[in-house]
Amino acid sequence: MAIDGSKFKAVNNRDKNYTANKIDRCREQIEASIERYLSALETADRQEPVDLTEAKVQRL
C-alpha cells in the first residue's frame, strides 16, 4: 500500500488478528475469570470480619 509515496508494510500477526472462534474463546475465558473473582468475593464476604483494632492496640 502506498500513500503519498510512503510505503507501509501490512502486518497480519497471529496475535493481532481475530476470528469468530478466537473471540468466542476469549469471551469464555473472560467470563470464567469474572466468575472466579465473584466467587472469591462471595467467600470473603461470608467469612467473619476480623477486628484488627485490638491487635493494633496491643502492638502499640
All heavy atoms as TSV, in Angstrom:
chain	resi	resn	atom	element	x	y	z
A	1	MET	N	N	0.853	-1.162	0.000
A	1	MET	CA	C	0.000	0.000	0.000
A	1	MET	C	C	0.901	1.228	0.000
A	1	MET	O	O	1.898	1.287	0.714
A	1	MET	CB	C	-0.899	-0.006	1.240
A	1	MET	CG	C	-1.788	1.197	1.317
A	1	MET	SD	S	-2.819	1.222	2.775
A	1	MET	CE	C	-3.999	0.008	2.317
A	2	ALA	N	N	0.578	2.181	-0.768
A	2	ALA	CA	C	1.371	3.401	-0.836
A	2	ALA	C	C	0.452	4.606	-0.693
A	2	ALA	O	O	-0.599	4.689	-1.321
A	2	ALA	CB	C	2.117	3.475	-2.155
A	3	ILE	N	N	0.875	5.517	0.168
A	3	ILE	CA	C	0.137	6.768	0.369
A	3	ILE	C	C	1.136	7.899	0.246
A	3	ILE	O	O	2.125	7.944	0.990
A	3	ILE	CB	C	-0.541	6.812	1.747
A	3	ILE	CG1	C	-1.522	5.654	1.895
A	3	ILE	CG2	C	-1.241	8.137	1.959
A	3	ILE	CD1	C	-2.105	5.515	3.262
A	4	ASP	N	N	0.913	8.785	-0.675
A	4	ASP	CA	C	1.802	9.932	-0.882
A	4	ASP	C	C	3.254	9.499	-1.053
A	4	ASP	O	O	4.167	10.134	-0.544
A	4	ASP	CB	C	1.696	10.938	0.270
A	4	ASP	CG	C	0.324	11.563	0.359
A	4	ASP	OD1	O	-0.354	11.659	-0.694
A	4	ASP	OD2	O	-0.078	11.958	1.459
A	5	GLY	N	N	3.479	8.413	-1.695
A	5	GLY	CA	C	4.832	7.950	-1.936
A	5	GLY	C	C	5.440	7.190	-0.779
A	5	GLY	O	O	6.528	6.654	-0.901
A	6	SER	N	N	4.759	7.138	0.366
A	6	SER	CA	C	5.270	6.382	1.514
A	6	SER	C	C	4.747	4.961	1.424
A	6	SER	O	O	3.613	4.725	1.043
A	6	SER	CB	C	4.793	7.011	2.820
A	6	SER	OG	O	5.273	8.331	2.921
A	7	LYS	N	N	5.584	4.030	1.793
A	7	LYS	CA	C	5.176	2.631	1.753
A	7	LYS	C	C	5.059	2.097	3.175
A	7	LYS	O	O	5.947	2.309	3.994
A	7	LYS	CB	C	6.191	1.805	0.976
A	7	LYS	CG	C	6.255	2.182	-0.485
A	7	LYS	CD	C	7.254	1.318	-1.221
A	7	LYS	CE	C	7.310	1.731	-2.675
A	7	LYS	NZ	N	8.267	0.918	-3.427
A	8	PHE	N	N	3.972	1.438	3.440
A	8	PHE	CA	C	3.722	0.838	4.748
A	8	PHE	C	C	3.497	-0.647	4.562
A	8	PHE	O	O	2.685	-1.056	3.737
A	8	PHE	CB	C	2.486	1.460	5.413
A	8	PHE	CG	C	2.618	2.931	5.639
A	8	PHE	CD1	C	2.105	3.836	4.730
A	8	PHE	CD2	C	3.267	3.412	6.758
A	8	PHE	CE1	C	2.221	5.181	4.927
A	8	PHE	CE2	C	3.389	4.771	6.964
A	8	PHE	CZ	C	2.866	5.660	6.049
A	9	LYS	N	N	4.186	-1.420	5.335
A	9	LYS	CA	C	4.048	-2.866	5.253
A	9	LYS	C	C	2.847	-3.306	6.087
A	9	LYS	O	O	2.697	-2.904	7.240
A	9	LYS	CB	C	5.313	-3.548	5.763
A	9	LYS	CG	C	5.289	-5.042	5.662
A	9	LYS	CD	C	6.596	-5.636	6.163
A	9	LYS	CE	C	6.513	-7.153	6.106
A	9	LYS	NZ	N	7.703	-7.768	6.663
A	10	ALA	N	N	2.023	-4.142	5.513
A	10	ALA	CA	C	0.883	-4.682	6.252
A	10	ALA	C	C	1.362	-5.818	7.144
A	10	ALA	O	O	2.200	-6.627	6.755
A	10	ALA	CB	C	-0.170	-5.183	5.281
A	11	VAL	N	N	0.843	-5.867	8.363
A	11	VAL	CA	C	1.225	-6.894	9.306
A	11	VAL	C	C	-0.031	-7.639	9.737
A	11	VAL	O	O	-0.983	-7.038	10.220
A	11	VAL	CB	C	1.921	-6.289	10.548
A	11	VAL	CG1	C	2.259	-7.370	11.564
A	11	VAL	CG2	C	3.161	-5.536	10.140
A	12	ASN	N	N	-0.027	-8.932	9.537
A	12	ASN	CA	C	-1.143	-9.754	9.963
A	12	ASN	C	C	-0.605	-10.810	10.921
A	12	ASN	O	O	-0.526	-11.978	10.613
A	12	ASN	CB	C	-1.835	-10.400	8.760
A	12	ASN	CG	C	-3.138	-11.034	9.143
A	12	ASN	OD1	O	-3.626	-10.840	10.248
A	12	ASN	ND2	N	-3.704	-11.809	8.244
A	13	ASN	N	N	-0.238	-10.361	12.083
A	13	ASN	CA	C	0.338	-11.215	13.104
A	13	ASN	C	C	-0.751	-12.089	13.719
A	13	ASN	O	O	-1.882	-11.661	13.889
A	13	ASN	CB	C	0.977	-10.330	14.176
A	13	ASN	CG	C	1.819	-11.100	15.138
A	13	ASN	OD1	O	1.788	-12.310	15.172
A	13	ASN	ND2	N	2.582	-10.367	15.935
A	14	ARG	N	N	-0.428	-13.320	14.080
A	14	ARG	CA	C	-1.412	-14.213	14.688
A	14	ARG	C	C	-1.988	-13.637	15.973
A	14	ARG	O	O	-3.132	-13.889	16.314
A	14	ARG	CB	C	-0.772	-15.562	15.016
A	14	ARG	CG	C	-0.579	-16.424	13.843
A	14	ARG	CD	C	-0.073	-17.769	14.294
A	14	ARG	NE	N	0.150	-18.626	13.152
A	14	ARG	CZ	C	0.575	-19.858	13.223
A	14	ARG	NH1	N	0.845	-20.388	14.397
A	14	ARG	NH2	N	0.747	-20.570	12.135
A	15	ASP	N	N	-1.189	-12.907	16.718
A	15	ASP	CA	C	-1.666	-12.335	17.978
A	15	ASP	C	C	-2.599	-11.155	17.764
A	15	ASP	O	O	-3.345	-10.786	18.673
A	15	ASP	CB	C	-0.484	-11.881	18.834
A	15	ASP	CG	C	0.406	-13.040	19.241
A	15	ASP	OD1	O	-0.106	-14.179	19.304
A	15	ASP	OD2	O	1.606	-12.814	19.487
A	16	LYS	N	N	-2.557	-10.549	16.595
A	16	LYS	CA	C	-3.339	-9.335	16.367
A	16	LYS	C	C	-4.529	-9.517	15.443
A	16	LYS	O	O	-5.273	-8.586	15.223
A	16	LYS	CB	C	-2.431	-8.239	15.810
A	16	LYS	CG	C	-1.382	-7.804	16.802
A	16	LYS	CD	C	-0.568	-6.659	16.296
A	16	LYS	CE	C	0.474	-6.276	17.329
A	16	LYS	NZ	N	1.264	-5.136	16.922
A	17	ASN	N	N	-4.698	-10.705	14.889
A	17	ASN	CA	C	-5.883	-10.916	14.072
A	17	ASN	C	C	-6.867	-11.774	14.847
A	17	ASN	O	O	-6.482	-12.601	15.656
A	17	ASN	CB	C	-5.549	-11.535	12.715
A	17	ASN	CG	C	-5.029	-12.948	12.819
A	17	ASN	OD1	O	-4.984	-13.522	13.892
A	17	ASN	ND2	N	-4.625	-13.494	11.699
A	18	TYR	N	N	-8.137	-11.559	14.653
A	18	TYR	CA	C	-9.161	-12.244	15.423
A	18	TYR	C	C	-10.168	-12.899	14.487
A	18	TYR	O	O	-10.620	-12.298	13.523
A	18	TYR	CB	C	-9.890	-11.268	16.347
A	18	TYR	CG	C	-8.999	-10.751	17.440
A	18	TYR	CD1	C	-8.331	-9.538	17.313
A	18	TYR	CD2	C	-8.802	-11.479	18.596
A	18	TYR	CE1	C	-7.501	-9.071	18.316
A	18	TYR	CE2	C	-7.976	-11.029	19.603
A	18	TYR	CZ	C	-7.332	-9.820	19.459
A	18	TYR	OH	O	-6.513	-9.366	20.441
A	19	THR	N	N	-10.506	-14.127	14.820
A	19	THR	CA	C	-11.555	-14.838	14.114
A	19	THR	C	C	-12.730	-14.974	15.080
A	19	THR	O	O	-12.609	-14.677	16.274
A	19	THR	CB	C	-11.084	-16.234	13.679
A	19	THR	OG1	O	-10.774	-16.990	14.844
A	19	THR	CG2	C	-9.863	-16.146	12.765
A	20	ALA	N	N	-13.843	-15.434	14.565
A	20	ALA	CA	C	-15.017	-15.613	15.418
A	20	ALA	C	C	-14.712	-16.612	16.542
A	20	ALA	O	O	-15.127	-16.413	17.691
A	20	ALA	CB	C	-16.195	-16.078	14.584
A	21	ASN	N	N	-13.963	-17.676	16.231
A	21	ASN	CA	C	-13.623	-18.668	17.254
A	21	ASN	C	C	-12.710	-18.085	18.330
A	21	ASN	O	O	-12.878	-18.361	19.513
A	21	ASN	CB	C	-12.952	-19.890	16.619
A	21	ASN	CG	C	-13.922	-20.705	15.813
A	21	ASN	OD1	O	-15.126	-20.658	16.053
A	21	ASN	ND2	N	-13.416	-21.438	14.842
A	22	LYS	N	N	-11.727	-17.272	17.920
A	22	LYS	CA	C	-10.832	-16.651	18.900
A	22	LYS	C	C	-11.600	-15.714	19.826
A	22	LYS	O	O	-11.352	-15.672	21.036
A	22	LYS	CB	C	-9.734	-15.854	18.194
A	22	LYS	CG	C	-8.549	-16.652	17.775
A	22	LYS	CD	C	-7.480	-15.704	17.273
A	22	LYS	CE	C	-6.224	-16.418	16.872
A	22	LYS	NZ	N	-5.194	-15.485	16.410
A	23	ILE	N	N	-12.527	-14.966	19.260
A	23	ILE	CA	C	-13.319	-14.041	20.067
A	23	ILE	C	C	-14.179	-14.814	21.056
A	23	ILE	O	O	-14.285	-14.445	22.229
A	23	ILE	CB	C	-14.171	-13.130	19.170
A	23	ILE	CG1	C	-13.255	-12.181	18.402
A	23	ILE	CG2	C	-15.185	-12.346	19.987
A	23	ILE	CD1	C	-13.957	-11.359	17.354
A	24	ASP	N	N	-14.790	-15.924	20.602
A	24	ASP	CA	C	-15.610	-16.736	21.498
A	24	ASP	C	C	-14.786	-17.326	22.635
A	24	ASP	O	O	-15.210	-17.309	23.788
A	24	ASP	CB	C	-16.305	-17.859	20.720
A	24	ASP	CG	C	-17.392	-17.332	19.797
A	24	ASP	OD1	O	-17.880	-16.206	20.030
A	24	ASP	OD2	O	-17.746	-18.058	18.843
A	25	ARG	N	N	-13.594	-17.850	22.325
A	25	ARG	CA	C	-12.723	-18.411	23.367
A	25	ARG	C	C	-12.289	-17.337	24.351
A	25	ARG	O	O	-12.269	-17.557	25.567
A	25	ARG	CB	C	-11.502	-19.066	22.742
A	25	ARG	CG	C	-11.761	-20.429	22.184
A	25	ARG	CD	C	-10.440	-21.114	21.874
A	25	ARG	NE	N	-9.558	-20.250	21.094
A	25	ARG	CZ	C	-9.159	-20.491	19.851
A	25	ARG	NH1	N	-9.539	-21.589	19.237
A	25	ARG	NH2	N	-8.365	-19.656	19.230
A	26	CYS	N	N	-11.942	-16.175	23.833
A	26	CYS	CA	C	-11.506	-15.069	24.694
A	26	CYS	C	C	-12.652	-14.637	25.607
A	26	CYS	O	O	-12.450	-14.408	26.800
A	26	CYS	CB	C	-11.014	-13.914	23.843
A	26	CYS	SG	S	-10.324	-12.547	24.781
A	27	ARG	N	N	-13.853	-14.550	25.051
A	27	ARG	CA	C	-15.027	-14.157	25.837
A	27	ARG	C	C	-15.297	-15.190	26.936
A	27	ARG	O	O	-15.598	-14.821	28.070
A	27	ARG	CB	C	-16.241	-14.018	24.933
A	27	ARG	CG	C	-17.479	-13.557	25.688
A	27	ARG	CD	C	-18.636	-13.338	24.775
A	27	ARG	NE	N	-18.357	-12.177	23.945
A	27	ARG	CZ	C	-18.833	-12.020	22.717
A	27	ARG	NH1	N	-19.587	-12.930	22.172
A	27	ARG	NH2	N	-18.544	-10.930	22.031
A	28	GLU	N	N	-15.169	-16.480	26.615
A	28	GLU	CA	C	-15.376	-17.529	27.607
A	28	GLU	C	C	-14.339	-17.440	28.724
A	28	GLU	O	O	-14.672	-17.609	29.901
A	28	GLU	CB	C	-15.311	-18.906	26.952
A	28	GLU	CG	C	-16.507	-19.215	26.089
A	28	GLU	CD	C	-16.344	-20.508	25.311
A	28	GLU	OE1	O	-15.309	-21.199	25.503
A	28	GLU	OE2	O	-17.243	-20.823	24.521
A	29	GLN	N	N	-13.083	-17.163	28.361
A	29	GLN	CA	C	-12.037	-17.026	29.373
A	29	GLN	C	C	-12.303	-15.832	30.277
A	29	GLN	O	O	-12.116	-15.910	31.499
A	29	GLN	CB	C	-10.670	-16.879	28.707
A	29	GLN	CG	C	-10.173	-18.138	28.058
A	29	GLN	CD	C	-8.866	-17.918	27.308
A	29	GLN	OE1	O	-8.425	-16.783	27.127
A	29	GLN	NE2	N	-8.253	-19.005	26.858
A	30	ILE	N	N	-12.752	-14.744	29.695
A	30	ILE	CA	C	-13.049	-13.544	30.486
A	30	ILE	C	C	-14.215	-13.810	31.429
A	30	ILE	O	O	-14.168	-13.457	32.612
A	30	ILE	CB	C	-13.331	-12.339	29.566
A	30	ILE	CG1	C	-12.052	-11.913	28.866
A	30	ILE	CG2	C	-13.936	-11.187	30.353
A	30	ILE	CD1	C	-12.258	-10.889	27.768
A	31	GLU	N	N	-15.266	-14.456	30.934
A	31	GLU	CA	C	-16.422	-14.756	31.776
A	31	GLU	C	C	-16.052	-15.717	32.900
A	31	GLU	O	O	-16.513	-15.563	34.037
A	31	GLU	CB	C	-17.559	-15.308	30.928
A	31	GLU	CG	C	-18.190	-14.243	30.060
A	31	GLU	CD	C	-19.251	-14.788	29.122
A	31	GLU	OE1	O	-19.520	-16.006	29.165
A	31	GLU	OE2	O	-19.817	-13.996	28.361
A	32	ALA	N	N	-15.198	-16.707	32.614
A	32	ALA	CA	C	-14.749	-17.632	33.658
A	32	ALA	C	C	-13.932	-16.890	34.703
A	32	ALA	O	O	-14.065	-17.151	35.906
A	32	ALA	CB	C	-13.935	-18.763	33.044
A	33	SER	N	N	-13.099	-15.965	34.264
A	33	SER	CA	C	-12.298	-15.174	35.192
A	33	SER	C	C	-13.193	-14.315	36.092
A	33	SER	O	O	-12.950	-14.209	37.302
A	33	SER	CB	C	-11.328	-14.292	34.410
A	33	SER	OG	O	-10.615	-13.452	35.272
A	34	ILE	N	N	-14.217	-13.736	35.526
A	34	ILE	CA	C	-15.157	-12.918	36.307
A	34	ILE	C	C	-15.876	-13.790	37.327
A	34	ILE	O	O	-16.052	-13.394	38.481
A	34	ILE	CB	C	-16.144	-12.196	35.372
A	34	ILE	CG1	C	-15.411	-11.118	34.581
A	34	ILE	CG2	C	-17.296	-11.593	36.164
A	34	ILE	CD1	C	-16.238	-10.498	33.475
A	35	GLU	N	N	-16.292	-14.993	36.909
A	35	GLU	CA	C	-16.968	-15.912	37.826
A	35	GLU	C	C	-16.058	-16.292	38.996
A	35	GLU	O	O	-16.497	-16.340	40.142
A	35	GLU	CB	C	-17.444	-17.161	37.093
A	35	GLU	CG	C	-18.635	-16.924	36.200
A	35	GLU	CD	C	-19.856	-16.452	36.964
A	35	GLU	OE1	O	-20.097	-16.949	38.081
A	35	GLU	OE2	O	-20.553	-15.569	36.437
A	36	ARG	N	N	-14.780	-16.565	38.719
A	36	ARG	CA	C	-13.841	-16.889	39.792
A	36	ARG	C	C	-13.685	-15.707	40.745
A	36	ARG	O	O	-13.645	-15.881	41.968
A	36	ARG	CB	C	-12.483	-17.282	39.215
A	36	ARG	CG	C	-12.426	-18.651	38.614
A	36	ARG	CD	C	-10.985	-19.089	38.337
A	36	ARG	NE	N	-10.229	-18.109	37.566
A	36	ARG	CZ	C	-10.150	-18.088	36.243
A	36	ARG	NH1	N	-10.792	-18.987	35.527
A	36	ARG	NH2	N	-9.426	-17.175	35.625
A	37	TYR	N	N	-13.609	-14.510	40.189
A	37	TYR	CA	C	-13.449	-13.310	41.009
A	37	TYR	C	C	-14.674	-13.095	41.896
A	37	TYR	O	O	-14.547	-12.835	43.102
A	37	TYR	CB	C	-13.218	-12.101	40.106
A	37	TYR	CG	C	-13.085	-10.799	40.841
A	37	TYR	CD1	C	-11.961	-10.527	41.612
A	37	TYR	CD2	C	-14.078	-9.829	40.776
A	37	TYR	CE1	C	-11.828	-9.337	42.298
A	37	TYR	CE2	C	-13.959	-8.639	41.455
A	37	TYR	CZ	C	-12.830	-8.391	42.218
A	37	TYR	OH	O	-12.720	-7.226	42.895
A	38	LEU	N	N	-15.870	-13.234	41.311
A	38	LEU	CA	C	-17.091	-13.046	42.093
A	38	LEU	C	C	-17.227	-14.123	43.159
A	38	LEU	O	O	-17.690	-13.848	44.276
A	38	LEU	CB	C	-18.309	-13.044	41.169
A	38	LEU	CG	C	-18.429	-11.831	40.237
A	38	LEU	CD1	C	-19.616	-11.990	39.313
A	38	LEU	CD2	C	-18.522	-10.536	41.030
A	39	SER	N	N	-16.812	-15.331	42.844
A	39	SER	CA	C	-16.846	-16.409	43.824
A	39	SER	C	C	-15.911	-16.109	44.989
A	39	SER	O	O	-16.258	-16.330	46.153
A	39	SER	CB	C	-16.465	-17.724	43.154
A	39	SER	OG	O	-16.385	-18.749	44.099
A	40	ALA	N	N	-14.737	-15.603	44.671
A	40	ALA	CA	C	-13.786	-15.241	45.726
A	40	ALA	C	C	-14.345	-14.117	46.599
A	40	ALA	O	O	-14.172	-14.122	47.825
A	40	ALA	CB	C	-12.454	-14.826	45.123
A	41	LEU	N	N	-15.036	-13.172	45.991
A	41	LEU	CA	C	-15.647	-12.090	46.762
A	41	LEU	C	C	-16.740	-12.620	47.681
A	41	LEU	O	O	-16.855	-12.199	48.834
A	41	LEU	CB	C	-16.229	-11.032	45.824
A	41	LEU	CG	C	-15.232	-10.134	45.114
A	41	LEU	CD1	C	-15.967	-9.188	44.171
A	41	LEU	CD2	C	-14.402	-9.342	46.095
A	42	GLU	N	N	-17.566	-13.541	47.174
A	42	GLU	CA	C	-18.617	-14.133	47.988
A	42	GLU	C	C	-18.028	-14.891	49.175
A	42	GLU	O	O	-18.525	-14.805	50.289
A	42	GLU	CB	C	-19.478	-15.072	47.140
A	42	GLU	CG	C	-20.418	-14.360	46.195
A	42	GLU	CD	C	-21.476	-13.559	46.924
A	42	GLU	OE1	O	-21.947	-14.000	47.994
A	42	GLU	OE2	O	-21.820	-12.477	46.420
A	43	THR	N	N	-16.960	-15.626	48.933
A	43	THR	CA	C	-16.297	-16.369	50.005
A	43	THR	C	C	-15.754	-15.412	51.057
A	43	THR	O	O	-15.909	-15.643	52.261
A	43	THR	CB	C	-15.158	-17.228	49.437
A	43	THR	OG1	O	-15.701	-18.098	48.450
A	43	THR	CG2	C	-14.480	-18.037	50.517
A	44	ALA	N	N	-15.153	-14.339	50.615
A	44	ALA	CA	C	-14.604	-13.352	51.553
A	44	ALA	C	C	-15.723	-12.668	52.335
A	44	ALA	O	O	-15.563	-12.375	53.526
A	44	ALA	CB	C	-13.779	-12.315	50.797
A	45	ASP	N	N	-16.875	-12.444	51.697
A	45	ASP	CA	C	-17.988	-11.803	52.384
A	45	ASP	C	C	-18.593	-12.713	53.445
A	45	ASP	O	O	-19.091	-12.243	54.467
A	45	ASP	CB	C	-19.077	-11.400	51.387
A	45	ASP	CG	C	-18.680	-10.186	50.559
A	45	ASP	OD1	O	-17.718	-9.496	50.953
A	45	ASP	OD2	O	-19.323	-9.947	49.522
A	46	ARG	N	N	-18.571	-14.025	53.212
A	46	ARG	CA	C	-19.162	-14.963	54.165
A	46	ARG	C	C	-18.295	-15.164	55.396
A	46	ARG	O	O	-18.790	-15.563	56.439
A	46	ARG	CB	C	-19.409	-16.319	53.498
A	46	ARG	CG	C	-20.687	-16.322	52.695
A	46	ARG	CD	C	-21.017	-17.722	52.241
A	46	ARG	NE	N	-21.031	-17.659	50.774
A	46	ARG	CZ	C	-20.297	-18.382	49.973
A	46	ARG	NH1	N	-19.474	-19.266	50.443
A	46	ARG	NH2	N	-20.379	-18.241	48.680
A	47	GLN	N	N	-17.016	-14.883	55.292
A	47	GLN	CA	C	-16.134	-15.066	56.445
A	47	GLN	C	C	-16.414	-13.972	57.469
A	47	GLN	O	O	-16.791	-12.852	57.132
A	47	GLN	CB	C	-14.675	-15.014	56.011
A	47	GLN	CG	C	-14.272	-16.194	55.179
A	47	GLN	CD	C	-12.827	-16.083	54.725
A	47	GLN	OE1	O	-12.178	-15.073	54.945
A	47	GLN	NE2	N	-12.332	-17.135	54.099
A	48	GLU	N	N	-16.210	-14.318	58.709
A	48	GLU	CA	C	-16.454	-13.369	59.787
A	48	GLU	C	C	-15.385	-12.275	59.749
A	48	GLU	O	O	-14.199	-12.568	59.608
A	48	GLU	CB	C	-16.404	-14.091	61.130
A	48	GLU	CG	C	-16.895	-13.236	62.264
A	48	GLU	CD	C	-17.075	-14.052	63.512
A	48	GLU	OE1	O	-17.601	-15.173	63.416
A	48	GLU	OE2	O	-16.678	-13.564	64.575
A	49	PRO	N	N	-15.797	-11.026	59.844
A	49	PRO	CA	C	-14.804	-9.942	59.785
A	49	PRO	C	C	-13.851	-10.003	60.979
A	49	PRO	O	O	-14.235	-10.347	62.088
A	49	PRO	CB	C	-15.647	-8.669	59.816
A	49	PRO	CG	C	-16.966	-9.083	60.348
A	49	PRO	CD	C	-17.147	-10.531	60.026
A	50	VAL	N	N	-12.629	-9.678	60.713
A	50	VAL	CA	C	-11.590	-9.703	61.739
A	50	VAL	C	C	-11.438	-8.297	62.307
A	50	VAL	O	O	-11.304	-7.327	61.565
A	50	VAL	CB	C	-10.249	-10.182	61.125
A	50	VAL	CG1	C	-9.154	-10.157	62.167
A	50	VAL	CG2	C	-10.425	-11.553	60.516
A	51	ASP	N	N	-11.485	-8.208	63.615
A	51	ASP	CA	C	-11.324	-6.915	64.273
A	51	ASP	C	C	-9.841	-6.705	64.551
A	51	ASP	O	O	-9.270	-7.341	65.439
A	51	ASP	CB	C	-12.142	-6.865	65.556
A	51	ASP	CG	C	-12.147	-5.483	66.166
A	51	ASP	OD1	O	-11.830	-4.513	65.450
A	51	ASP	OD2	O	-12.473	-5.368	67.360
A	52	LEU	N	N	-9.228	-5.831	63.801
A	52	LEU	CA	C	-7.788	-5.603	63.921
A	52	LEU	C	C	-7.438	-4.506	64.913
A	52	LEU	O	O	-6.268	-4.307	65.213
A	52	LEU	CB	C	-7.212	-5.264	62.547
A	52	LEU	CG	C	-7.341	-6.351	61.486
A	52	LEU	CD1	C	-6.798	-5.848	60.161
A	52	LEU	CD2	C	-6.605	-7.588	61.910
A	53	THR	N	N	-8.431	-3.818	65.419
A	53	THR	CA	C	-8.116	-2.706	66.312
A	53	THR	C	C	-7.462	-3.201	67.601
A	53	THR	O	O	-6.542	-2.556	68.103
A	53	THR	CB	C	-9.388	-1.898	66.661
A	53	THR	OG1	O	-10.378	-2.792	67.192
A	53	THR	CG2	C	-9.933	-1.215	65.428
A	54	GLU	N	N	-7.927	-4.330	68.148
A	54	GLU	CA	C	-7.327	-4.849	69.370
A	54	GLU	C	C	-5.867	-5.273	69.144
A	54	GLU	O	O	-5.000	-4.998	69.978
A	54	GLU	CB	C	-8.131	-6.063	69.882
A	54	GLU	CG	C	-7.649	-6.580	71.216
A	54	GLU	CD	C	-7.831	-5.576	72.331
A	54	GLU	OE1	O	-8.799	-4.792	72.297
A	54	GLU	OE2	O	-6.993	-5.571	73.251
A	55	ALA	N	N	-5.584	-5.873	68.016
A	55	ALA	CA	C	-4.213	-6.260	67.697
A	55	ALA	C	C	-3.335	-5.033	67.531
A	55	ALA	O	O	-2.175	-5.037	67.970
A	55	ALA	CB	C	-4.188	-7.112	66.429
A	56	LYS	N	N	-3.873	-3.994	66.934
A	56	LYS	CA	C	-3.093	-2.754	66.772
A	56	LYS	C	C	-2.804	-2.118	68.133
A	56	LYS	O	O	-1.703	-1.623	68.370
A	56	LYS	CB	C	-3.845	-1.776	65.885
A	56	LYS	CG	C	-3.852	-2.152	64.430
A	56	LYS	CD	C	-4.585	-1.120	63.610
A	56	LYS	CE	C	-4.638	-1.499	62.156
A	56	LYS	NZ	N	-5.371	-0.513	61.356
A	57	VAL	N	N	-3.796	-2.113	69.034
A	57	VAL	CA	C	-3.596	-1.524	70.354
A	57	VAL	C	C	-2.531	-2.293	71.117
A	57	VAL	O	O	-1.663	-1.705	71.768
A	57	VAL	CB	C	-4.935	-1.497	71.123
A	57	VAL	CG1	C	-4.726	-1.156	72.595
A	57	VAL	CG2	C	-5.898	-0.514	70.490
A	58	GLN	N	N	-2.600	-3.620	71.057
A	58	GLN	CA	C	-1.605	-4.441	71.752
A	58	GLN	C	C	-0.203	-4.194	71.199
A	58	GLN	O	O	0.766	-4.132	71.961
A	58	GLN	CB	C	-1.951	-5.925	71.616
A	58	GLN	CG	C	-3.191	-6.329	72.367
A	58	GLN	CD	C	-3.013	-6.146	73.859
A	58	GLN	OE1	O	-1.924	-6.275	74.401
A	58	GLN	NE2	N	-4.115	-5.829	74.536
A	59	ARG	N	N	-0.100	-4.064	69.876
A	59	ARG	CA	C	1.211	-3.831	69.267
A	59	ARG	C	C	1.777	-2.475	69.639
A	59	ARG	O	O	2.970	-2.332	69.898
A	59	ARG	CB	C	1.096	-3.952	67.749
A	59	ARG	CG	C	2.453	-3.978	67.062
A	59	ARG	CD	C	2.340	-4.069	65.560
A	59	ARG	NE	N	1.916	-2.750	65.088
A	59	ARG	CZ	C	1.182	-2.538	64.016
A	59	ARG	NH1	N	0.766	-3.525	63.290
A	59	ARG	NH2	N	0.856	-1.327	63.656
A	60	LEU	N	N	0.911	-1.454	69.700
A	60	LEU	CA	C	1.384	-0.114	70.028
A	60	LEU	C	C	1.712	-0.022	71.519
A	60	LEU	O	O	2.600	0.600	71.958
A	60	LEU	CB	C	0.326	0.929	69.661
A	60	LEU	CG	C	0.092	1.085	68.171
A	60	LEU	CD1	C	-1.071	2.040	67.955
A	60	LEU	CD2	C	1.327	1.617	67.488
